[in-house]
């Protein structure tokens, strides 16, 4: 390789940029951007590599700086636009799923050429829509220059996305957020080499910035991720896109196709973008959480799946019996469907776009108050996503109200479940669940159907006739009027999920709620070794 001084190399680069483009010495490489929720490629950044016949590999840091200082960087960037359009057209003609590509734009592109015409011509030549090419800009190029801003707005009006590059560095930190962006890109390579308290503080600052950006409904992209630890950290923060050597180095498009990555469908892009823009509060852990627990779920084909959750939600699950995400999913999607059936009407409202829906129920002796909102639906799979927030109250002993609540928890713990039966409308309203070991009644089901289903599913065959007589709703009040007590009770062998029959005490208690006659059906767990969630 020929030895050359820095000054001579810079001159060579500036003098030979057009020749390098014409002769194909400059190659377009793509570094994939991965959607954390799916592991699929959702976009890529277009980068350049100059393989010179005289001087071999030229560092991008060298030739980009030299061209920029000489006012010729627009030649390189224009070439990138044309080559990305050409590569995209080849991929489309071969029937490949295509992804968005971000192209770095500099001040030179706006001052030394008509960059709008460059995009228009290349897109027209290869029949590429503007939404495929994303404009990656630093806030500094817009500072005090209305003409550049005007040209950029023209490109945005054509359908391009605007990505903010290197957020958090210098001028771009806060001033940038007065404008609207589709994606805000964080470069976290400065974390490399940090450790101890310095690394902890840096991560807390990044977490704060990420949530701030998500509150503005911008998508977040982390650049420079090199380790699994970094990937997990940013994924848990709810960052929707990640780029870095941990996944893949930049490479030619044909080579990238051989790496085995699955590519996200264009139809699903808006869906995942909407999910990624949900902000996560209190995601940096500790021993206590003052804010809300939150988790994002996907509902598909009757199954609820976690997409991500914050640290407060993990802590909240542990309070409900040392549950983790996988255990919580199993409970929500259990075969008997007690939990899932309880929230079915709730899910239906969410699917129809419901916002700020409130839902309360008792589980494991705890009152659970939830608030949920629809996020988006997936046009490809028919799934939809929603977010649930739960306020965690850790200190329950501050006043007499909480003391009473604790006392009531002990009472509730005796029962496996309560079901409230509406005499007038002849339907069942499930109000409390304390086990997932047996049974399942759909909220809103007709009384007769609910009783018959329960009898056939869980009551021992030898006792089914007796059970049907005991549960004859029309005769309950007459039976009770002949007794000194105000309720009916009876022991019935009830089948658990494992097939074992355990004796449970069934109680029927007529009540009046706001002038409306109701029947409270309770099932007492008289076998203390029954294996419930107590």
C-alpha positions in Angstrom: 0.0 0.0 0.0 1.3 3.5 -0.9 2.3 5.7 2.0 0.9 9.2 1.8 0.5 12.2 4.1 -2.8 13.3 5.5 -2.8 16.5 3.4 -2.0 14.5 0.2 -4.7 11.9 1.0 -7.3 14.6 1.5 -6.4 16.2 -1.8 -6.5 12.8 -3.5 -10.0 12.2 -2.1 -11.4 15.6 -3.2 -9.8 15.3 -6.7 -11.0 11.7 -7.2 -14.5 11.6 -5.7 -16.3 11.8 -9.1 -14.0 9.1 -10.6 -14.5 6.9 -7.6 -18.3 7.2 -8.0 -18.1 6.5 -11.8 -15.7 3.6 -11.4 -17.7 2.0 -8.5 -14.9 2.3 -5.9 -17.5 3.5 -3.5 -19.9 0.8 -2.3 -23.2 1.2 -0.4 -23.4 -0.8 2.8 -26.4 -1.3 4.9 -26.5 -1.7 8.7 -29.7 -3.3 9.8 -32.0 -1.7 12.4 -33.8 -4.3 14.5 -37.2 -4.1 16.0 -36.8 -5.2 19.6 -40.3 -6.6 19.9 -39.9 -8.9 17.0 -36.2 -9.3 16.3 -36.9 -8.4 12.6 -35.2 -5.9 10.4 -37.5 -2.8 10.3 -35.1 -0.4 8.6 -31.4 0.0 7.8 -28.9 2.9 7.6 -27.1 3.4 4.3 -23.3 3.8 4.8 -20.5 4.2 2.3 -17.2 2.3 1.9 -14.4 3.5 -0.4 -12.2 0.7 -1.7 -9.6 2.5 -3.7 -7.3 0.8 -6.3 -4.3 2.8 -5.2 -4.8 3.3 -1.4 -7.0 0.4 -0.5 -9.7 0.9 2.2 -10.3 4.5 3.0 -11.9 5.3 6.3 -15.3 7.0 6.1 -14.2 9.3 8.9 -11.4 10.5 6.6 -13.1 10.9 3.2 -16.3 12.3 4.6 -14.5 15.0 6.5 -12.3 15.8 3.5 -15.3 16.1 1.1 -17.3 18.2 3.6 -14.4 20.7 4.1 -14.1 20.9 0.3 -17.8 21.5 -0.2 -18.1 18.2 -2.2 -20.0 16.0 0.2 -23.2 16.5 -1.7 -21.7 14.4 -4.6 -21.3 11.4 -2.3 -24.7 11.9 -0.7 -26.5 12.2 -4.0 -24.8 9.0 -5.2 -26.1 7.3 -2.1 -29.7 8.4 -2.9 -29.5 7.0 -6.4 -27.8 3.7 -5.3 -30.3 3.1 -2.5 -33.2 3.6 -4.9 -31.5 1.2 -7.4 -30.9 -1.5 -4.7 -34.5 -1.1 -3.5 -35.9 -1.6 -7.0 -33.7 -4.7 -7.5 -35.0 -6.2 -4.3 -38.6 -5.4 -5.2 -38.3 -6.9 -8.6 -36.9 -10.1 -7.0 -40.0 -10.3 -4.7 -38.2 -9.5 -1.5 -39.8 -7.7 1.4 -38.2 -4.2 1.5 -37.4 -2.0 4.5 -36.9 1.7 5.0 -33.4 3.1 4.5 -32.1 6.1 6.4 -29.8 8.4 4.4 -27.5 10.9 6.2 -27.9 14.5 4.9 -25.5 17.3 5.6 -25.5 21.1 5.2 -23.6 20.6 1.9 -26.5 18.7 0.4 -28.7 21.7 0.9 -26.3 24.5 0.0 -24.3 22.9 -2.9 -27.1 21.1 -4.8 -30.8 20.9 -5.2 -31.3 17.8 -3.0 -35.0 17.9 -3.5 -34.5 17.3 -7.2 -32.0 14.6 -6.5 -34.6 12.6 -4.5 -37.4 13.3 -7.0 -35.3 12.1 -10.0 -34.0 9.0 -8.3 -37.4 7.9 -7.0 -39.0 8.6 -10.4 -36.3 6.6 -12.2 -36.7 3.5 -10.1 -40.4 4.0 -9.2 -39.7 4.2 -5.4 -42.1 5.8 -3.0 -40.7 8.6 -0.8 -41.6 6.8 2.5 -38.8 4.2 1.7 -36.1 6.9 2.1 -35.7 8.4 5.6 -33.8 11.7 6.0 -31.3 11.4 8.9 -30.2 14.9 9.9 -28.5 16.6 12.8 -30.2 19.5 14.3 -27.0 21.7 13.8 -27.6 21.9 10.0 -30.9 23.7 10.6 -29.6 26.3 13.0 -30.3 29.8 11.8 -30.9 28.7 8.2 -34.5 29.1 7.0 -33.6 28.0 3.4 -32.4 24.6 4.6 -35.5 24.2 6.7 -37.7 25.1 3.8 -36.1 22.5 1.6 -36.3 19.9 4.3 -40.0 20.6 4.7 -40.5 20.1 1.0 -39.0 16.7 1.3 -41.2 15.9 4.2 -44.3 17.0 2.3 -43.3 14.5 -0.4 -43.6 11.7 2.1 -40.1 11.2 3.6 -39.6 10.6 7.3 -37.4 12.9 9.3 -34.9 11.2 11.7 -33.0 13.2 14.2 -29.4 11.9 14.4 -27.1 12.0 17.5 -29.8 13.3 20.0 -28.2 14.3 23.3 -25.0 15.7 21.7 -24.4 19.4 22.0 -26.9 21.7 20.3 -29.5 19.0 19.6 -30.2 18.1 23.2 -33.3 20.3 23.8 -33.6 22.7 21.0 -34.2 19.9 18.6 -37.5 18.8 20.3 -39.3 21.9 19.2 -39.6 20.3 15.8 -41.4 17.1 14.9 -39.5 13.9 14.1 -40.5 10.3 13.2 -37.5 8.8 14.8 -35.0 10.1 17.4 -31.6 8.4 17.3 -29.4 8.0 20.3 -25.7 7.1 19.9 -24.7 5.3 23.1 -21.1 4.4 22.1 -19.9 6.9 24.7 -21.1 4.3 27.3 -18.3 1.9 26.2 -15.5 1.9 28.8 -17.7 3.2 31.6 -18.3 1.2 34.7 -19.5 1.5 38.3 -21.4 4.5 39.4 -20.5 6.5 36.3 -22.2 3.9 34.1 -25.2 3.7 36.4 -25.7 7.5 36.2 -25.2 7.6 32.5 -27.9 4.9 32.0 -30.3 6.7 34.2 -29.8 9.9 32.2 -30.4 8.0 28.9 -33.6 6.4 30.4 -34.9 9.8 31.3 -34.2 11.2 27.7 -35.8 8.1 26.1 -39.0 8.5 28.1 -39.1 12.3 27.4 -38.8 11.6 23.6 -41.5 8.9 23.8 -43.9 11.3 25.6 -43.6 13.5 22.4 -44.7 10.4 20.4 -41.4 10.1 18.6 -40.0 6.6 17.9 -36.7 5.8 19.6 -33.6 4.2 18.0 -30.4 3.2 19.9 -27.2 3.2 17.8 -23.9 1.6 18.8 -25.2 -1.4 20.8 -22.4 -3.9 21.0 -23.2 -6.3 23.8 -26.1 -8.5 25.0 -26.2 -6.6 28.2 -26.7 -3.3 26.4 -29.4 -4.8 24.2 -31.4 -6.2 27.1 -31.1 -2.9 29.0 -32.5 -0.8 26.2 -35.1 -3.3 25.2 -36.4 -3.3 28.8 -36.6 0.5 28.6 -39.1 0.1 25.8 -36.7 1.2 23.0 -38.3 0.0 19.9 -35.3 -0.1 17.5 -31.7 -1.0 18.0 -28.7 -0.8 15.7 -25.1 -1.9 16.3 -22.4 -4.6 15.9 -24.2 -6.8 18.4 -26.6 -7.7 15.6 -24.6 -7.1 12.4 -21.9 -5.0 10.9 -22.6 -2.9 7.8 -22.5 -4.9 4.6 -23.7 -5.0 1.0 -27.4 -5.7 0.5 -26.9 -9.1 -1.2 -24.7 -10.2 1.7 -27.2 -8.9 4.2 -29.9 -11.1 2.6 -27.8 -14.2 3.5 -27.6 -13.4 7.2 -31.0 -15.0 8.0 -32.8 -11.9 9.3 -36.5 -11.8 8.9 -37.8 -8.5 7.5 -40.8 -6.7 8.9 -43.8 -6.3 6.6 -44.5 -2.8 5.5 -48.1 -3.3 6.6 -47.0 -3.8 10.2 -44.7 -0.8 10.5 -47.3 1.7 11.8 -48.5 -0.9 14.3 -45.0 -1.4 15.9 -44.2 2.3 15.7 -47.3 3.1 17.7 -46.4 0.5 20.4 -42.9 1.8 20.6 -44.0 5.3 21.3 -45.7 4.3 24.5 -43.6 5.8 27.3 -42.5 3.7 30.2 -42.3 5.3 33.7 -40.1 4.2 36.6 -38.2 1.8 34.4 -35.1 2.2 36.4 -35.4 0.0 39.4 -35.1 0.4 43.1 -36.8 -0.8 46.3 -39.9 1.3 45.8 -41.9 2.8 43.0 -43.9 6.0 43.4 -45.5 5.9 39.9 -47.5 3.4 38.0 -46.7 -0.1 36.9 -47.3 -0.5 33.2 -47.2 -3.2 30.7 -47.9 -3.5 27.0 -49.8 -6.5 25.7 -50.8 -8.1 22.4 -54.1 -9.9 22.0 -54.3 -12.3 19.2 -56.6 -15.3 18.6 -57.9 -15.2 22.2 -54.4 -15.2 23.7 -52.8 -12.3 25.7 -49.0 -11.9 25.4 -46.6 -9.5 27.1 -44.7 -7.2 24.7 -42.8 -5.4 27.4 -43.2 -4.0 31.0 -41.5 -1.6 33.3 -39.6 -2.5 36.5 -42.6 -1.4 38.6 -44.8 -4.0 36.9 -42.2 -6.7 37.5 -42.3 -5.7 41.2 -46.1 -5.7 41.2 -46.2 -9.2 39.8 -43.9 -10.4 42.5 -46.3 -9.0 45.1 -49.1 -11.2 43.6 -47.3 -14.4 44.6 -43.8 -14.1 43.2 -45.1 -14.2 39.6 -43.0 -13.4 36.6 -44.0 -12.4 33.1 -44.3 -16.0 31.9 -46.3 -17.1 34.9 -48.7 -14.2 34.5 -49.2 -15.1 30.9 -50.1 -18.7 31.9 -52.6 -17.4 34.4 -54.3 -15.0 31.9 -54.4 -17.7 29.2 -55.2 -20.7 31.4 -57.3 -23.5 30.1 -60.2 -22.7 32.4 -60.0 -19.1 31.4 -61.1 -17.6 34.7 -59.0 -14.4 34.4 -59.3 -14.2 30.6 -63.1 -14.6 30.7 -63.4 -12.0 33.4 -61.8 -9.4 31.2 -63.4 -10.5 27.9 -65.9 -7.6 27.7 -63.0 -5.3 28.7 -60.9 -6.7 25.8 -63.8 -6.2 23.4 -64.0 -2.5 24.3 -60.2 -2.2 23.9 -60.4 -3.9 20.5 -62.9 -1.3 19.4 -60.4 1.5 20.3 -61.3 2.1 23.9 -59.2 4.6 25.8 -58.7 5.1 29.6 -60.9 2.1 30.4 -61.1 1.2 34.1 -61.3 -2.3 35.4 -61.2 -3.6 39.0 -61.2 -7.1 40.5 -59.9 -9.1 43.4 -57.2 -11.6 42.9 -55.1 -13.4 45.5 -56.7 -11.4 48.3 -55.7 -8.1 46.7 -57.8 -5.4 45.0 -56.5 -4.8 41.6 -57.3 -1.5 39.9 -56.4 -1.2 36.3 -56.6 1.5 33.6 -56.1 0.5 29.9 -56.0 2.0 26.5 -56.0 0.6 23.0 -52.7 1.3 21.1 -53.0 0.0 17.5 -54.0 -3.1 15.5 -51.9 -5.2 13.2 -53.4 -5.3 9.7 -51.4 -8.4 8.8 -52.1 -10.7 11.8 -55.4 -9.3 13.1 -53.8 -8.8 16.5 -54.1 -5.6 18.5 -52.0 -4.0 21.3 -53.0 -2.3 24.4 -51.4 -0.9 27.5 -52.4 -1.4 31.1 -51.3 0.8 34.1 -51.6 -0.2 37.7 -51.0 2.0 40.7 -48.9 0.2 43.4 -49.7 1.0 47.0 -46.9 -0.5 49.1 -47.8 0.9 52.6 -51.2 -0.3 53.6 -51.0 0.4 57.3 -51.2 4.2 57.5 -54.8 4.6 58.6 -57.9 2.7 59.8 -59.2 2.4 56.2 -56.1 0.3 55.3 -56.4 -1.7 58.5 -60.0 -2.6 57.6 -58.8 -3.4 54.1 -56.2 -5.8 55.5 -58.9 -7.4 57.7 -61.2 -7.9 54.6 -58.3 -9.5 52.8 -58.3 -12.2 55.4 -62.0 -12.8 54.8 -61.6 -12.8 51.1 -58.8 -15.4 51.4 -61.3 -17.9 52.7 -63.1 -17.9 49.4 -62.0 -19.3 46.0 -64.4 -17.0 44.2 -67.6 -14.9 44.4 -70.1 -14.7 41.5 -72.8 -12.0 41.5 -76.0 -13.1 39.8 -78.3 -10.5 38.4 -81.9 -11.7 39.1 -83.5 -9.1 36.7 -81.2 -9.6 33.7 -80.6 -13.3 34.4 -76.9 -13.0 33.9 -73.7 -13.8 35.9 -71.3 -11.1 36.9 -68.0 -12.4 38.3 -66.6 -10.1 41.0 -63.8 -12.0 42.7 -61.3 -14.7 41.9 -58.8 -16.2 44.3 -57.7 -19.4 42.4 -56.8 -20.6 39.0 -57.1 -24.3 39.9 -60.6 -25.0 38.6 -63.7 -23.7 36.8 -64.4 -20.9 34.4 -67.6 -18.9 33.9 -67.9 -16.2 31.2 -69.0 -12.8 32.5 -72.4 -11.9 31.0 -73.5 -15.5 30.4 -77.1 -16.5 31.1 -77.7 -17.9 34.6 -79.1 -21.3 33.4 -76.2 -21.9 31.0 -73.6 -20.9 33.6 -75.1 -23.3 36.2 -75.4 -26.2 33.7 -71.8 -25.7 32.4 -70.3 -25.5 35.9 -72.2 -28.6 37.0 -71.1 -30.7 34.0 -67.5 -29.4 34.1 -66.5 -29.5 37.7 -69.1 -31.2 40.0 -68.7 -34.9 40.8 -71.2 -36.9 38.6 -72.8 -38.5 41.8 -73.7 -35.0 43.0 -74.8 -33.2 39.9 -78.6 -33.8 40.4 -78.3 -32.4 43.9 -76.2 -29.4 42.7 -78.8 -28.5 40.0 -81.5 -28.5 42.7 -79.4 -26.5 45.1 -78.7 -23.9 42.4 -82.3 -23.5 41.3 -82.3 -19.7 41.3 -86.1 -19.3 41.3 -86.5 -21.3 44.5 -83.5 -19.9 46.5 -85.5 -17.2 48.2 -88.3 -19.6 49.1 -85.8 -22.1 50.6 -84.0 -19.4 52.6 -87.3 -18.0 54.0 -87.9 -21.4 55.7 -84.5 -21.2 57.5 -83.3 -19.1 60.4 -80.2 -18.2 58.5 -80.2 -15.8 55.7 -78.2 -18.0 53.3 -78.0 -21.5 51.9 -74.9 -23.7 52.0 -73.9 -27.2 50.8 -70.7 -29.2 50.3 -69.9 -30.5 46.8 -67.0 -32.4 45.4 -65.3 -30.1 42.8 -62.8 -31.1 40.2 -59.5 -29.3 40.0 -57.4 -28.8 36.9 -55.3 -31.8 37.8 -58.4 -34.1 37.9 -58.6 -34.4 41.7 -61.9 -33.8 43.4 -61.9 -31.6 46.5 -64.8 -30.7 48.8 -65.9 -27.1 48.5 -68.6 -25.3 50.4 -71.0 -23.4 48.2 -72.9 -20.5 49.7 -75.9 -18.7 48.3 -76.7 -15.2 49.8 -79.5 -12.9 48.5 -78.4 -9.3 48.7 -79.8 -5.9 47.6 -77.6 -3.5 45.7 -79.1 0.0 45.2 -82.6 -1.5 45.2 -81.7 -4.3 42.8 -82.0 -7.9 43.8 -78.8 -9.9 43.4 -77.6 -13.3 44.5 -74.0 -13.7 45.8 -72.6 -17.2 45.1 -69.5 -18.0 47.1 -67.2 -21.0 47.1 -65.2 -21.6 50.3 -61.8 -23.3 50.1 -62.3 -25.6 53.1 -59.3 -27.7 52.1 -56.3 -25.7 53.2 -54.0 -27.8 51.0 -56.0 -27.3 47.9 -53.2 -25.6 46.0 -54.8 -22.2 45.2 -53.0 -18.9 45.0 -53.4 -18.3 48.7 
